[in-house]
Amino acid sequence: KLSKNIFVTTLLFIPLVFIFHSTQLRYFLGYYAILLGFYYLYVQQKKSLAITFMLFGILSHYSLVLFIPLYFLYHIKGNFFKKIFSITLIIFVGYTFLTSVLFPFLGNIRFISYLKGDLVSTYLGGLFNFLPFIPLYILINEYYHIRIKLDKTLQEDKVFNFLYKMSIFPIIFIGLSFTVQVLGHRMMITGLLFPILLFF
C-alpha cells in the first residue's frame, strides 16, 4: 500500500529485516501492529483502529512502549532531523552519565545491578554495528529535502512525511545501542523497512 515497487521492497526487506527477526515472532508481530497503529493515527486519522493496533502491539511485547516518545515527537515544528538529532545527543549524554557515574554508587541496589549485568555489549561492538546508520539517516534527510525541492506538493503529502519521520525516529536509540545492542536490533534494524518504502 505504501510502495508501488513491491518486488524491490520485498527483495530488500527479506535479507535486511525479516530473516534477522523471523525467530522473534512475538516482537515482530507486535512491532508491525504498532506501526499500523501510527499509520492509522497520522495518515488515515482513524483513532479507534490506531488504538486497537497499538494496544495489541504493546500487549504482544512490553518493550514496544519505546514507541511512546514518537507520539510526542511526530509533530515537532521546524527542522525535524536537527531536533531529533539534538534529542539523540541529550539521551546519549544522559545515559552515559547514568551508567558511568551514577551506577557505580548505586550498584548494590538490586534493580540497578540487574541493568548493569544486562549491558553485556562493548562500545566497540556497538560502534561497529550501529555507527554506519548515521550516514544512512543523513542520506534519508537529504533525499527527503531533494524530493521536496523537486515537488513542493510532497510537503503536504501525509504518506511521504509519515515514511520520512518513521525512517528518522529510530536514531534516538543509536547512542543507547552502542552498549545495549539488543535495542538497536529491535528498533533500528527493524526500522529499515521505512527507508526502503521511502526510497522505492
Buried (B, 14 or more C-beta within 10 A) or exposed (E): EBBEEEEEBEEBBEEBBBEBBEEBEEBBBBBBBBBBBBBBBBBEEBEEBBEBBBEBBBEBBEBBEBBEBBEEBBEBEEEBBEEBBEBBEEBBEEBBEEBEEEBEEEEEEEEBEEBBEEEEBEEEEBEEBBEEBEEBBEEBBEBBEEBBEEEEEBEEBEBBBBBBBBBBBBBBBBBBBBBBBEBBBBBBBBBBBBBBBBBB
